[in-house]
Amino acid sequence: MPTAPVDGPDEWYTVLDPVWQCAGAAEDSVLCVGCLESRLGRRLMHTDFIPAALNDPDYGHHSQRLLSRLRPATED
Ligand SMILES: [Zn+2]
């Protein structure tokens, strides 16, 4: 899916280098949450993300899927 649509929910985020490398993704490639998770074989957790404004759940207009990963795990 598009990671940064002009007016829709975005999946624009940055994860820690080891997470990205573990997924076998090139440094300059862009993956949506679903594609990254299928490469990793697991769900992303809030600890996978770099502490940055971009990864703040309140920043921009993130998709619900990305938000659910950015927030510390709750019962689900
Ligand atoms: Zn995708």
N, CA, C, O and the ligand as a Tripos MOL2 file, in Angstrom:
@<TRIPOS>MOLECULE
protein
  305   303    77     0     0
PROTEIN
NO_CHARGES

@<TRIPOS>ATOM
      1 N           0.8430   -1.2000    0.0000 N.3       1 MET1
      2 CA          0.0000    0.0000    0.0000 C.3       1 MET1
      3 C           0.8750    1.2460    0.0000 C.2       1 MET1
      4 O           2.0460    1.1620    0.3730 O.2       1 MET1
      5 N           0.3460    2.4070   -0.4080 N.am      2 PRO2
      6 CA          1.1640    3.6230   -0.3960 C.3       2 PRO2
      7 C           1.5640    3.9600    1.0290 C.2       2 PRO2
      8 O           0.7390    3.9230    1.9410 O.2       2 PRO2
      9 N           2.8440    4.2910    1.2160 N.am      3 THR3
     10 CA          3.2980    4.6010    2.5650 C.3       3 THR3
     11 C           3.0850    6.0580    2.9280 C.2       3 THR3
     12 O           3.0300    6.3950    4.1110 O.2       3 THR3
     13 N           2.9620    6.9370    1.9270 N.am      4 ALA4
     14 CA          2.8110    8.3550    2.2300 C.3       4 ALA4
     15 C           1.8610    9.0410    1.2540 C.2       4 ALA4
     16 O           2.2730    9.9210    0.4980 O.2       4 ALA4
     17 N           0.5830    8.6380    1.2690 N.am      5 PRO5
     18 CA         -0.3850    9.3140    0.3930 C.3       5 PRO5
     19 C          -0.5560   10.7570    0.8200 C.2       5 PRO5
     20 O          -0.3400   11.1060    1.9810 O.2       5 PRO5
     21 N          -0.9490   11.5930   -0.1330 N.am      6 VAL6
     22 CA         -1.0630   13.0260    0.1470 C.3       6 VAL6
     23 C          -2.1090   13.2980    1.2200 C.2       6 VAL6
     24 O          -1.8960   14.1160    2.1150 O.2       6 VAL6
     25 N          -3.2350   12.6100    1.1210 N.am      7 ASP7
     26 CA         -4.3240   12.9690    2.0300 C.3       7 ASP7
     27 C          -4.8280   11.7900    2.8570 C.2       7 ASP7
     28 O          -5.7890   11.9380    3.6120 O.2       7 ASP7
     29 N          -4.2120   10.6480    2.7320 N.am      8 GLY8
     30 CA         -4.7250    9.4970    3.4740 C.3       8 GLY8
     31 C          -3.8720    9.2040    4.6770 C.2       8 GLY8
     32 O          -2.8880    9.8960    4.9380 O.2       8 GLY8
     33 N          -4.2460    8.1790    5.4100 N.am      9 PRO9
     34 CA         -3.3910    7.7580    6.5220 C.3       9 PRO9
     35 C          -2.0520    7.2580    5.9860 C.2       9 PRO9
     36 O          -2.0060    6.5320    4.9920 O.2       9 PRO9
     37 N          -0.9820    7.6430    6.6390 N.am     10 ASP10
     38 CA          0.3370    7.2570    6.1450 C.3      10 ASP10
     39 C           0.9340    6.1300    6.9720 C.2      10 ASP10
     40 O           0.5400    5.8700    8.1090 O.2      10 ASP10
     41 N           1.8980    5.4780    6.3500 N.am     11 GLU11
     42 CA          2.7020    4.5070    7.0890 C.3      11 GLU11
     43 C           4.1480    4.9310    6.9020 C.2      11 GLU11
     44 O           4.9720    4.1880    6.3710 O.2      11 GLU11
     45 N           4.4240    6.1100    7.3400 N.am     12 TRP12
     46 CA          5.7210    6.7370    7.1970 C.3      12 TRP12
     47 C           6.3550    6.7030    8.5810 C.2      12 TRP12
     48 O           5.8760    7.3510    9.5120 O.2      12 TRP12
     49 N           7.4210    5.9510    8.7040 N.am     13 TYR13
     50 CA          7.9780    5.6840   10.0320 C.3      13 TYR13
     51 C           9.4170    5.2500    9.8460 C.2      13 TYR13
     52 O           9.8450    4.9700    8.7260 O.2      13 TYR13
     53 N          10.1550    5.1930   10.9210 N.am     14 THR14
     54 CA         11.5220    4.6890   10.8410 C.3      14 THR14
     55 C          11.7380    3.6850   11.9760 C.2      14 THR14
     56 O          11.3920    3.9380   13.1300 O.2      14 THR14
     57 N          12.3100    2.5620   11.6200 N.am     15 VAL15
     58 CA         12.6210    1.5480   12.6280 C.3      15 VAL15
     59 C          14.1320    1.5030   12.8420 C.2      15 VAL15
     60 O          14.9000    2.0680   12.0640 O.2      15 VAL15
     61 N          14.5320    0.8370   13.8830 N.am     16 LEU16
     62 CA         15.9480    0.6900   14.1840 C.3      16 LEU16
     63 C          16.6420   -0.0920   13.0660 C.2      16 LEU16
     64 O          16.0500   -0.9820   12.4570 O.2      16 LEU16
     65 N          17.9010    0.2530   12.8090 N.am     17 ASP17
     66 CA         18.6470   -0.3920   11.7260 C.3      17 ASP17
     67 C          18.6060   -1.9240   11.7830 C.2      17 ASP17
     68 O          18.3690   -2.5650   10.7590 O.2      17 ASP17
     69 N          18.8300   -2.5170   12.9480 N.am     18 PRO18
     70 CA         18.8290   -3.9880   12.9840 C.3      18 PRO18
     71 C          17.4990   -4.5910   12.5430 C.2      18 PRO18
     72 O          17.4630   -5.6680   11.9490 O.2      18 PRO18
     73 N          16.4160   -3.8930   12.8360 N.am     19 VAL19
     74 CA         15.0950   -4.3850   12.4270 C.3      19 VAL19
     75 C          14.9880   -4.3570   10.9120 C.2      19 VAL19
     76 O          14.5400   -5.3180   10.2880 O.2      19 VAL19
     77 N          15.4030   -3.2470   10.3360 N.am     20 TRP20
     78 CA         15.3540   -3.0740    8.8750 C.3      20 TRP20
     79 C          16.2520   -4.1070    8.2050 C.2      20 TRP20
     80 O          15.8690   -4.7190    7.2080 O.2      20 TRP20
     81 N          17.4510   -4.2970    8.7590 N.am     21 GLN21
     82 CA         18.4010   -5.2530    8.1680 C.3      21 GLN21
     83 C          17.8720   -6.6740    8.2940 C.2      21 GLN21
     84 O          18.0380   -7.4970    7.3930 O.2      21 GLN21
     85 N          17.2380   -6.9450    9.4200 N.am     22 CYS22
     86 CA         16.6780   -8.2770    9.6560 C.3      22 CYS22
     87 C          15.6300   -8.6050    8.5910 C.2      22 CYS22
     88 O          15.4460   -9.7610    8.2120 O.2      22 CYS22
     89 N          14.9500   -7.5580    8.1200 N.am     23 ALA23
     90 CA         13.9230   -7.7470    7.0980 C.3      23 ALA23
     91 C          14.5480   -7.8910    5.7150 C.2      23 ALA23
     92 O          13.8460   -8.1750    4.7450 O.2      23 ALA23
     93 N          15.8580   -7.6970    5.6170 N.am     24 GLY24
     94 CA         16.5280   -7.7930    4.3280 C.3      24 GLY24
     95 C          16.1850   -6.6410    3.4100 C.2      24 GLY24
     96 O          16.2480   -6.7720    2.1870 O.2      24 GLY24
     97 N          15.8210   -5.5100    3.9970 N.am     25 ALA25
     98 CA         15.4220   -4.3590    3.1980 C.3      25 ALA25
     99 C          16.6280   -3.4710    2.9230 C.2      25 ALA25
    100 O          17.4920   -3.2910    3.7810 O.2      25 ALA25
    101 N          16.6720   -2.9240    1.7240 N.am     26 ALA26
    102 CA         17.7410   -1.9810    1.3910 C.3      26 ALA26
    103 C          17.5480   -0.7090    2.2000 C.2      26 ALA26
    104 O          16.4360   -0.3530    2.5900 O.2      26 ALA26
    105 N          18.6780   -0.0310    2.4410 N.am     27 GLU27
    106 CA         18.6290    1.1510    3.2920 C.3      27 GLU27
    107 C          17.6850    2.2210    2.7650 C.2      27 GLU27
    108 O          17.0400    2.9320    3.5360 O.2      27 GLU27
    109 N          17.6140    2.3260    1.4520 N.am     28 ASP28
    110 CA         16.8050    3.3990    0.8800 C.3      28 ASP28
    111 C          15.4360    2.9100    0.4150 C.2      28 ASP28
    112 O          14.7180    3.6400   -0.2690 O.2      28 ASP28
    113 N          15.0720    1.6940    0.7750 N.am     29 SER29
    114 CA         13.7770    1.2150    0.3370 C.3      29 SER29
    115 C          12.6990    1.6290    1.3220 C.2      29 SER29
    116 O          12.9810    2.0100    2.4580 O.2      29 SER29
    117 N          11.4760    1.5480    0.8690 N.am     30 VAL30
    118 CA         10.3370    1.9420    1.6800 C.3      30 VAL30
    119 C           9.3780    0.7630    1.7380 C.2      30 VAL30
    120 O           8.9900    0.2200    0.7030 O.2      30 VAL30
    121 N           9.0050    0.3750    2.9210 N.am     31 LEU31
    122 CA          8.0550   -0.7190    3.0780 C.3      31 LEU31
    123 C           6.9010   -0.2660    3.9670 C.2      31 LEU31
    124 O           7.0900    0.4800    4.9290 O.2      31 LEU31
    125 N           5.7120   -0.7290    3.6260 N.am     32 CYS32
    126 CA          4.6140   -0.4480    4.5360 C.3      32 CYS32
    127 C           4.7130   -1.4210    5.7060 C.2      32 CYS32
    128 O           5.4950   -2.3710    5.6780 O.2      32 CYS32
    129 N           3.9160   -1.1710    6.7230 N.am     33 VAL33
    130 CA          3.9660   -1.9990    7.9290 C.3      33 VAL33
    131 C           3.7310   -3.4780    7.5850 C.2      33 VAL33
    132 O           4.4290   -4.3550    8.0930 O.2      33 VAL33
    133 N           2.7630   -3.7410    6.7340 N.am     34 GLY34
    134 CA          2.4220   -5.1220    6.3960 C.3      34 GLY34
    135 C           3.5590   -5.8530    5.7060 C.2      34 GLY34
    136 O           3.8400   -7.0110    6.0180 O.2      34 GLY34
    137 N           4.2150   -5.1800    4.7690 N.am     35 CYS35
    138 CA          5.3150   -5.8100    4.0390 C.3      35 CYS35
    139 C           6.5070   -6.0350    4.9620 C.2      35 CYS35
    140 O           7.1530   -7.0810    4.8930 O.2      35 CYS35
    141 N           6.8020   -5.0800    5.8110 N.am     36 LEU36
    142 CA          7.9300   -5.2280    6.7290 C.3      36 LEU36
    143 C           7.6530   -6.3890    7.6890 C.2      36 LEU36
    144 O           8.5370   -7.2000    7.9660 O.2      36 LEU36
    145 N           6.4410   -6.4570    8.1830 N.am     37 GLU37
    146 CA          6.1130   -7.5230    9.1320 C.3      37 GLU37
    147 C           6.1480   -8.8940    8.4750 C.2      37 GLU37
    148 O           6.5590   -9.8680    9.1060 O.2      37 GLU37
    149 N           5.7280   -8.9860    7.2270 N.am     38 SER38
    150 CA          5.7610  -10.2990    6.5940 C.3      38 SER38
    151 C           7.1970  -10.7200    6.3350 C.2      38 SER38
    152 O           7.5030  -11.9120    6.3590 O.2      38 SER38
    153 N           8.0860   -9.7570    6.0870 N.am     39 ARG39
    154 CA          9.4990  -10.0890    5.9320 C.3      39 ARG39
    155 C          10.1050  -10.5130    7.2610 C.2      39 ARG39
    156 O          10.9340  -11.4220    7.3090 O.2      39 ARG39
    157 N           9.6920   -9.8510    8.3460 N.am     40 LEU40
    158 CA         10.2380  -10.1650    9.6640 C.3      40 LEU40
    159 C           9.6320  -11.4430   10.2200 C.2      40 LEU40
    160 O          10.2550  -12.1460   11.0160 O.2      40 LEU40
    161 N           8.4050  -11.7340    9.7900 N.am     41 GLY41
    162 CA          7.7000  -12.8830   10.3270 C.3      41 GLY41
    163 C           7.1440  -12.6310   11.7160 C.2      41 GLY41
    164 O           6.8530  -13.5700   12.4570 O.2      41 GLY41
    165 N           7.0010  -11.3910   12.0600 N.am     42 ARG42
    166 CA          6.4000  -11.0350   13.3600 C.3      42 ARG42
    167 C           5.8210   -9.6460   13.2800 C.2      42 ARG42
    168 O           6.0720   -8.8980   12.3340 O.2      42 ARG42
    169 N           5.0410   -9.3120   14.2920 N.am     43 ARG43
    170 CA          4.4980   -7.9620   14.3730 C.3      43 ARG43
    171 C           5.5520   -6.9980   14.8660 C.2      43 ARG43
    172 O           6.4090   -7.3570   15.6740 O.2      43 ARG43
    173 N           5.4860   -5.7630   14.3720 N.am     44 LEU44
    174 CA          6.3460   -4.7150   14.9060 C.3      44 LEU44
    175 C           5.8840   -4.3330   16.3060 C.2      44 LEU44
    176 O           4.6990   -4.4150   16.6280 O.2      44 LEU44
    177 N           6.8310   -3.9190   17.1240 N.am     45 MET45
    178 CA          6.5120   -3.4470   18.4680 C.3      45 MET45
    179 C           7.0180   -2.0240   18.6020 C.2      45 MET45
    180 O           7.8600   -1.5790   17.8210 O.2      45 MET45
    181 N           6.5080   -1.3170   19.5820 N.am     46 HIS46
    182 CA          6.9220    0.0830   19.7420 C.3      46 HIS46
    183 C           8.4300    0.1860   19.9760 C.2      46 HIS46
    184 O           9.0350    1.2140   19.6700 O.2      46 HIS46
    185 N           9.0320   -0.8610   20.5100 N.am     47 THR47
    186 CA         10.4730   -0.8290   20.7600 C.3      47 THR47
    187 C          11.2970   -0.9940   19.4820 C.2      47 THR47
    188 O          12.5180   -0.8360   19.5110 O.2      47 THR47
    189 N          10.6480   -1.3080   18.3710 N.am     48 ASP48
    190 CA         11.3610   -1.4400   17.0950 C.3      48 ASP48
    191 C          11.5930   -0.0880   16.4320 C.2      48 ASP48
    192 O          12.3890    0.0240   15.4990 O.2      48 ASP48
    193 N          10.8990    0.9340   16.9130 N.am     49 PHE49
    194 CA         10.9570    2.2340   16.2530 C.3      49 PHE49
    195 C          11.9980    3.1510   16.8740 C.2      49 PHE49
    196 O          12.2550    3.1010   18.0770 O.2      49 PHE49
    197 N          12.5830    3.9750   16.0490 N.am     50 ILE50
    198 CA         13.5230    4.9870   16.5150 C.3      50 ILE50
    199 C          12.7450    6.0600   17.2840 C.2      50 ILE50
    200 O          11.6740    6.4780   16.8440 O.2      50 ILE50
    201 N          13.2720    6.5040   18.4200 N.am     51 PRO51
    202 CA         12.6100    7.6150   19.1090 C.3      51 PRO51
    203 C          12.7400    8.8910   18.2890 C.2      51 PRO51
    204 O          13.7880    9.5370   18.3010 O.2      51 PRO51
    205 N          11.7040    9.2450   17.5940 N.am     52 ALA52
    206 CA         11.7240   10.4210   16.7210 C.3      52 ALA52
    207 C          10.3130   10.9700   16.6190 C.2      52 ALA52
    208 O           9.3270   10.2620   16.8210 O.2      52 ALA52
    209 N          10.2490   12.2570   16.2980 N.am     53 ALA53
    210 CA          8.9360   12.9060   16.1970 C.3      53 ALA53
    211 C           8.0370   12.1670   15.2110 C.2      53 ALA53
    212 O           6.8310   12.0350   15.4210 O.2      53 ALA53
    213 N           8.6490   11.6910   14.1370 N.am     54 LEU54
    214 CA          7.8960   10.9850   13.1080 C.3      54 LEU54
    215 C           7.1690    9.7680   13.6790 C.2      54 LEU54
    216 O           6.0930    9.3970   13.2110 O.2      54 LEU54
    217 N           7.7670    9.1600   14.6850 N.am     55 ASN55
    218 CA          7.1970    7.9450   15.2630 C.3      55 ASN55
    219 C           6.2980    8.2200   16.4680 C.2      55 ASN55
    220 O           5.8620    7.2970   17.1550 O.2      55 ASN55
    221 N           6.0330    9.4900   16.7090 N.am     56 ASP56
    222 CA          5.0770    9.8260   17.7610 C.3      56 ASP56
    223 C           3.6770    9.4810   17.2480 C.2      56 ASP56
    224 O           3.2980    9.8860   16.1490 O.2      56 ASP56
    225 N           2.9060    8.7290   18.0510 N.am     57 PRO57
    226 CA          1.5510    8.3770   17.5810 C.3      57 PRO57
    227 C           0.7060    9.5970   17.2370 C.2      57 PRO57
    228 O          -0.2300    9.5020   16.4440 O.2      57 PRO57
    229 N           1.0310   10.7320   17.8270 N.am     58 ASP58
    230 CA          0.2420   11.9360   17.5720 C.3      58 ASP58
    231 C           0.7560   12.7530   16.3950 C.2      58 ASP58
    232 O           0.1730   13.7800   16.0470 O.2      58 ASP58
    233 N           1.8510   12.3000   15.7780 N.am     59 TYR59
    234 CA          2.4490   13.0430   14.6670 C.3      59 TYR59
    235 C           1.7340   12.6950   13.3720 C.2      59 TYR59
    236 O           1.4900   11.5240   13.0800 O.2      59 TYR59
    237 N           1.4010   13.7180   12.6000 N.am     60 GLY60
    238 CA          0.8500   13.4950   11.2700 C.3      60 GLY60
    239 C          -0.4450   12.7070   11.2990 C.2      60 GLY60
    240 O          -1.2700   12.8690   12.1980 O.2      60 GLY60
    241 N          -0.6060   11.8700   10.3230 N.am     61 HIS61
    242 CA         -1.8570   11.1310   10.1580 C.3      61 HIS61
    243 C          -1.5230    9.6770    9.8710 C.2      61 HIS61
    244 O          -1.7080    9.1990    8.7520 O.2      61 HIS61
    245 N          -1.0400    8.9900   10.8670 N.am     62 HIS62
    246 CA         -0.6280    7.6040   10.6890 C.3      62 HIS62
    247 C          -1.8450    6.6890   10.5450 C.2      62 HIS62
    248 O          -2.9260    6.9800   11.0560 O.2      62 HIS62
    249 N          -1.6420    5.5960    9.8480 N.am     63 SER63
    250 CA         -2.7070    4.6110    9.7150 C.3      63 SER63
    251 C          -2.9680    3.9490   11.0680 C.2      63 SER63
    252 O          -2.1040    3.9290   11.9450 O.2      63 SER63
    253 N          -4.1540    3.4180   11.2130 N.am     64 GLN64
    254 CA         -4.4930    2.7110   12.4540 C.3      64 GLN64
    255 C          -3.5280    1.5650   12.6970 C.2      64 GLN64
    256 O          -3.1600    1.2840   13.8370 O.2      64 GLN64
    257 N          -3.1180    0.9040   11.6200 N.am     65 ARG65
    258 CA         -2.2050   -0.2270   11.7570 C.3      65 ARG65
    259 C          -0.8640    0.2340   12.3220 C.2      65 ARG65
    260 O          -0.3010   -0.3920   13.2200 O.2      65 ARG65
    261 N          -0.3640    1.3530   11.7680 N.am     66 LEU66
    262 CA          0.9070    1.8710   12.2760 C.3      66 LEU66
    263 C           0.7520    2.3590   13.7150 C.2      66 LEU66
    264 O           1.6220    2.1230   14.5530 O.2      66 LEU66
    265 N          -0.3450    3.0330   13.9920 N.am     67 LEU67
    266 CA         -0.5730    3.5220   15.3570 C.3      67 LEU67
    267 C          -0.5610    2.3770   16.3620 C.2      67 LEU67
    268 O          -0.0050    2.4970   17.4540 O.2      67 LEU67
    269 N          -1.1760    1.2760   15.9810 N.am     68 SER68
    270 CA         -1.2630    0.1570   16.9130 C.3      68 SER68
    271 C           0.1170   -0.4230   17.2140 C.2      68 SER68
    272 O           0.3290   -1.0370   18.2600 O.2      68 SER68
    273 N           1.0590   -0.2190   16.2800 N.am     69 ARG69
    274 CA          2.4230   -0.7100   16.5060 C.3      69 ARG69
    275 C           3.2640    0.3000   17.2840 C.2      69 ARG69
    276 O           4.1700   -0.0710   18.0310 O.2      69 ARG69
    277 N           2.9530    1.5720   17.0970 N.am     70 LEU70
    278 CA          3.7350    2.6280   17.7460 C.3      70 LEU70
    279 C           3.4250    2.7280   19.2290 C.2      70 LEU70
    280 O           4.2730    3.1150   20.0330 O.2      70 LEU70
    281 N           2.2060    2.3760   19.5730 N.am     71 ARG71
    282 CA          1.8190    2.4780   20.9760 C.3      71 ARG71
    283 C           2.2680    1.2320   21.7060 C.2      71 ARG71
    284 O           2.2340    0.1290   21.1600 O.2      71 ARG71
    285 N           2.6970    1.4200   22.9680 N.am     72 PRO72
    286 CA          3.0670    0.2470   23.7570 C.3      72 PRO72
    287 C           1.9370   -0.7770   23.7660 C.2      72 PRO72
    288 O           0.7610   -0.4150   23.7890 O.2      72 PRO72
    289 N           2.2920   -2.0240   23.7490 N.am     73 ALA73
    290 CA          1.3210   -3.0940   23.6020 C.3      73 ALA73
    291 C           0.2320   -3.0200   24.6690 C.2      73 ALA73
    292 O           0.4940   -2.7840   25.8480 O.2      73 ALA73
    293 N          -0.9750   -3.2280   24.2130 N.am     74 THR74
    294 CA         -2.0990   -3.3630   25.1310 C.3      74 THR74
    295 C          -2.6790   -4.7440   24.9100 C.2      74 THR74
    296 O          -2.2850   -5.4440   23.9780 O.2      74 THR74
    297 N          -3.5920   -5.1330   25.7430 N.am     75 GLU75
    298 CA         -4.2320   -6.4280   25.5470 C.3      75 GLU75
    299 C          -4.9750   -6.3990   24.2180 C.2      75 GLU75
    300 O          -5.7990   -5.5140   23.9840 O.2      75 GLU75
    301 N          -4.6900   -7.3570   23.3530 N.am     76 ASP76
    302 CA         -5.5090   -7.4470   22.1240 C.3      76 ASP76
    303 C          -5.5730   -8.8330   21.5410 C.2      76 ASP76
    304 O          -6.2230   -9.0420   20.5170 O.2      76 ASP76
    305 ZN          3.1600   -3.2470    1.6340 Zn       77 ZN77
@<TRIPOS>BOND
     1     1     2 1
     2     2     3 1
     3     3     4 2
     4     3     5 am
     5     5     6 1
     6     6     7 1
     7     7     8 2
     8     7     9 am
     9     9    10 1
    10    10    11 1
    11    11    12 2
    12    11    13 am
    13    13    14 1
    14    14    15 1
    15    15    16 2
    16    15    17 am
    17    17    18 1
    18    18    19 1
    19    19    20 2
    20    19    21 am
    21    21    22 1
    22    22    23 1
    23    23    24 2
    24    23    25 am
    25    25    26 1
    26    26    27 1
    27    27    28 2
    28    27    29 am
    29    29    30 1
    30    30    31 1
    31    31    32 2
    32    31    33 am
    33    33    34 1
    34    34    35 1
    35    35    36 2
    36    35    37 am
    37    37    38 1
    38    38    39 1
    39    39    40 2
    40    39    41 am
    41    41    42 1
    42    42    43 1
    43    43    44 2
    44    43    45 am
    45    45    46 1
    46    46    47 1
    47    47    48 2
    48    47    49 am
    49    49    50 1
    50    50    51 1
    51    51    52 2
    52    51    53 am
    53    53    54 1
    54    54    55 1
    55    55    56 2
    56    55    57 am
    57    57    58 1
    58    58    59 1
    59    59    60 2
    60    59    61 am
    61    61    62 1
    62    62    63 1
    63    63    64 2
    64    63    65 am
    65    65    66 1
    66    66    67 1
    67    67    68 2
    68    67    69 am
    69    69    70 1
    70    70    71 1
    71    71    72 2
    72    71    73 am
    73    73    74 1
    74    74    75 1
    75    75    76 2
    76    75    77 am
    77    77    78 1
    78    78    79 1
    79    79    80 2
    80    79    81 am
    81    81    82 1
    82    82    83 1
    83    83    84 2
    84    83    85 am
    85    85    86 1
    86    86    87 1
    87    87    88 2
    88    87    89 am
    89    89    90 1
    90    90    91 1
    91    91    92 2
    92    91    93 am
    93    93    94 1
    94    94    95 1
    95    95    96 2
    96    95    97 am
    97    97    98 1
    98    98    99 1
    99    99   100 2
   100    99   101 am
   101   101   102 1
   102   102   103 1
   103   103   104 2
   104   103   105 am
   105   105   106 1
   106   106   107 1
   107   107   108 2
   108   107   109 am
   109   109   110 1
   110   110   111 1
   111   111   112 2
   112   111   113 am
   113   113   114 1
   114   114   115 1
   115   115   116 2
   116   115   117 am
   117   117   118 1
   118   118   119 1
   119   119   120 2
   120   119   121 am
   121   121   122 1
   122   122   123 1
   123   123   124 2
   124   123   125 am
   125   125   126 1
   126   126   127 1
   127   127   128 2
   128   127   129 am
   129   129   130 1
   130   130   131 1
   131   131   132 2
   132   131   133 am
   133   133   134 1
   134   134   135 1
   135   135   136 2
   136   135   137 am
   137   137   138 1
   138   138   139 1
   139   139   140 2
   140   139   141 am
   141   141   142 1
   142   142   143 1
   143   143   144 2
   144   143   145 am
   145   145   146 1
   146   146   147 1
   147   147   148 2
   148   147   149 am
   149   149   150 1
   150   150   151 1
   151   151   152 2
   152   151   153 am
   153   153   154 1
   154   154   155 1
   155   155   156 2
   156   155   157 am
   157   157   158 1
   158   158   159 1
   159   159   160 2
   160   159   161 am
   161   161   162 1
   162   162   163 1
   163   163   164 2
   164   163   165 am
   165   165   166 1
   166   166   167 1
   167   167   168 2
   168   167   169 am
   169   169   170 1
   170   170   171 1
   171   171   172 2
   172   171   173 am
   173   173   174 1
   174   174   175 1
   175   175   176 2
   176   175   177 am
   177   177   178 1
   178   178   179 1
   179   179   180 2
   180   179   181 am
   181   181   182 1
   182   182   183 1
   183   183   184 2
   184   183   185 am
   185   185   186 1
   186   186   187 1
   187   187   188 2
   188   187   189 am
   189   189   190 1
   190   190   191 1
   191   191   192 2
   192   191   193 am
   193   193   194 1
   194   194   195 1
   195   195   196 2
   196   195   197 am
   197   197   198 1
   198   198   199 1
   199   199   200 2
   200   199   201 am
   201   201   202 1
   202   202   203 1
   203   203   204 2
   204   203   205 am
   205   205   206 1
   206   206   207 1
   207   207   208 2
   208   207   209 am
   209   209   210 1
   210   210   211 1
   211   211   212 2
   212   211   213 am
   213   213   214 1
   214   214   215 1
   215   215   216 2
   216   215   217 am
   217   217   218 1
   218   218   219 1
   219   219   220 2
   220   219   221 am
   221   221   222 1
   222   222   223 1
   223   223   224 2
   224   223   225 am
   225   225   226 1
   226   226   227 1
   227   227   228 2
   228   227   229 am
   229   229   230 1
   230   230   231 1
   231   231   232 2
   232   231   233 am
   233   233   234 1
   234   234   235 1
   235   235   236 2
   236   235   237 am
   237   237   238 1
   238   238   239 1
   239   239   240 2
   240   239   241 am
   241   241   242 1
   242   242   243 1
   243   243   244 2
   244   243   245 am
   245   245   246 1
   246   246   247 1
   247   247   248 2
   248   247   249 am
   249   249   250 1
   250   250   251 1
   251   251   252 2
   252   251   253 am
   253   253   254 1
   254   254   255 1
   255   255   256 2
   256   255   257 am
   257   257   258 1
   258   258   259 1
   259   259   260 2
   260   259   261 am
   261   261   262 1
   262   262   263 1
   263   263   264 2
   264   263   265 am
   265   265   266 1
   266   266   267 1
   267   267   268 2
   268   267   269 am
   269   269   270 1
   270   270   271 1
   271   271   272 2
   272   271   273 am
   273   273   274 1
   274   274   275 1
   275   275   276 2
   276   275   277 am
   277   277   278 1
   278   278   279 1
   279   279   280 2
   280   279   281 am
   281   281   282 1
   282   282   283 1
   283   283   284 2
   284   283   285 am
   285   285   286 1
   286   286   287 1
   287   287   288 2
   288   287   289 am
   289   289   290 1
   290   290   291 1
   291   291   292 2
   292   291   293 am
   293   293   294 1
   294   294   295 1
   295   295   296 2
   296   295   297 am
   297   297   298 1
   298   298   299 1
   299   299   300 2
   300   299   301 am
   301   301   302 1
   302   302   303 1
   303   303   304 2
@<TRIPOS>SUBSTRUCTURE
     1 MET1         2 RESIDUE 1 A MET
     2 PRO2         6 RESIDUE 1 A PRO
     3 THR3        10 RESIDUE 1 A THR
     4 ALA4        14 RESIDUE 1 A ALA
     5 PRO5        18 RESIDUE 1 A PRO
     6 VAL6        22 RESIDUE 1 A VAL
     7 ASP7        26 RESIDUE 1 A ASP
     8 GLY8        30 RESIDUE 1 A GLY
     9 PRO9        34 RESIDUE 1 A PRO
    10 ASP10       38 RESIDUE 1 A ASP
    11 GLU11       42 RESIDUE 1 A GLU
    12 TRP12       46 RESIDUE 1 A TRP
    13 TYR13       50 RESIDUE 1 A TYR
    14 THR14       54 RESIDUE 1 A THR
    15 VAL15       58 RESIDUE 1 A VAL
    16 LEU16       62 RESIDUE 1 A LEU
    17 ASP17       66 RESIDUE 1 A ASP
    18 PRO18       70 RESIDUE 1 A PRO
    19 VAL19       74 RESIDUE 1 A VAL
    20 TRP20       78 RESIDUE 1 A TRP
    21 GLN21       82 RESIDUE 1 A GLN
    22 CYS22       86 RESIDUE 1 A CYS
    23 ALA23       90 RESIDUE 1 A ALA
    24 GLY24       94 RESIDUE 1 A GLY
    25 ALA25       98 RESIDUE 1 A ALA
    26 ALA26      102 RESIDUE 1 A ALA
    27 GLU27      106 RESIDUE 1 A GLU
    28 ASP28      110 RESIDUE 1 A ASP
    29 SER29      114 RESIDUE 1 A SER
    30 VAL30      118 RESIDUE 1 A VAL
    31 LEU31      122 RESIDUE 1 A LEU
    32 CYS32      126 RESIDUE 1 A CYS
    33 VAL33      130 RESIDUE 1 A VAL
    34 GLY34      134 RESIDUE 1 A GLY
    35 CYS35      138 RESIDUE 1 A CYS
    36 LEU36      142 RESIDUE 1 A LEU
    37 GLU37      146 RESIDUE 1 A GLU
    38 SER38      150 RESIDUE 1 A SER
    39 ARG39      154 RESIDUE 1 A ARG
    40 LEU40      158 RESIDUE 1 A LEU
    41 GLY41      162 RESIDUE 1 A GLY
    42 ARG42      166 RESIDUE 1 A ARG
    43 ARG43      170 RESIDUE 1 A ARG
    44 LEU44      174 RESIDUE 1 A LEU
    45 MET45      178 RESIDUE 1 A MET
    46 HIS46      182 RESIDUE 1 A HIS
    47 THR47      186 RESIDUE 1 A THR
    48 ASP48      190 RESIDUE 1 A ASP
    49 PHE49      194 RESIDUE 1 A PHE
    50 ILE50      198 RESIDUE 1 A ILE
    51 PRO51      202 RESIDUE 1 A PRO
    52 ALA52      206 RESIDUE 1 A ALA
    53 ALA53      210 RESIDUE 1 A ALA
    54 LEU54      214 RESIDUE 1 A LEU
    55 ASN55      218 RESIDUE 1 A ASN
    56 ASP56      222 RESIDUE 1 A ASP
    57 PRO57      226 RESIDUE 1 A PRO
    58 ASP58      230 RESIDUE 1 A ASP
    59 TYR59      234 RESIDUE 1 A TYR
    60 GLY60      238 RESIDUE 1 A GLY
    61 HIS61      242 RESIDUE 1 A HIS
    62 HIS62      246 RESIDUE 1 A HIS
    63 SER63      250 RESIDUE 1 A SER
    64 GLN64      254 RESIDUE 1 A GLN
    65 ARG65      258 RESIDUE 1 A ARG
    66 LEU66      262 RESIDUE 1 A LEU
    67 LEU67      266 RESIDUE 1 A LEU
    68 SER68      270 RESIDUE 1 A SER
    69 ARG69      274 RESIDUE 1 A ARG
    70 LEU70      278 RESIDUE 1 A LEU
    71 ARG71      282 RESIDUE 1 A ARG
    72 PRO72      286 RESIDUE 1 A PRO
    73 ALA73      290 RESIDUE 1 A ALA
    74 THR74      294 RESIDUE 1 A THR
    75 GLU75      298 RESIDUE 1 A GLU
    76 ASP76      302 RESIDUE 1 A ASP
    77 ZN77       305 GROUP 0 **** ****
